[in-house]
Amino acid sequence: MKHDLVWFKRDLRIEDNAALNLAAQNNNPLILLYILEPQLWQQPDLSKRHYDFLSECLVELESDLKKLGHKLIIRIGEAL
């Protein structure tokens, strides 16, 4: 069975999300993924405040997707 993958990287919303809308039109099961990249978060221009905001956005995204019957998969690692 074919699946469509939507990798949430910067756009963490479901409204007006082009990749999500396109994948949903294919009627294939969706794999909805966010990768928390530790190396990215060690950069000097990112702070705990940024991380806290990201965490809030992920909670909201997870809730929005759950209402639509989907699950957000969150993994930790470097996206190569």
N, C-alpha and C positions, 0 to 999 in steps of 0.2 A: 504494500500500500504506500502510495506517495504521500509525503507530508510537506508542508510549507513551513519554512523557518523564518521567524521575524526576530531579528536581533535588535533589542532596544539598547542603544548606546547613548545618544544625546537627547533624542526626542522621547520622553517618558510619558506621553499622553496618548489616549486612544482617539480622541477627536482630531480630525484633520491629519492623521498619521498616514502618509501615503503608502508606506511599506505594509502596514497592517491592513489598510483598506484593499490594497491589491491582492494580498495573500488571501483575505477573506472571500474575495470574489471567485477564487478557484475552487471553492467547496472541498478542499482537502483538509484533513486534520492539521491543526496548527501546533507548531512548537514555538513557544514564546519564551525568549531567553534574554537574560541580562547577565553580563559577566562583570563582576567587581574585580578590577585590575589593581592589585596592591602596588605595583611599580608606579602606576599613574598617580596614586594617592600619596606617594612619597615625594612628589615634586614640591619644591619650595613655595610655589604660588597657590597651593591648595591648603586649606585649613580645616579644623574640626567643624567650623561653621558650614563650610561647603559640604562636608561629609554628612552632617546632620540634615541639611537640606536635601541631599540625595536620598537619605534614608526615608525622609517624609514623602518624597516623590515616589519612591518604590512601594511604600505602604499603600499610597493612593492608587498607583497603577495596579498593584496586586488586587486591591478591592474592586476597582473598576472592571478588571478582566474576570474576576470571580462572578460578578453580577451577570456577565455575558456567558458564563459557563466555561471559562477557560482558566488555566493555571499558569502562573508565571514561574519559570524555572530560573533560580538565581544560583550562579556558580561563582567561585572565587578562583582566579588564576589569570595568567597572562594570555590575552587574545592575540595569537600570532597570525 
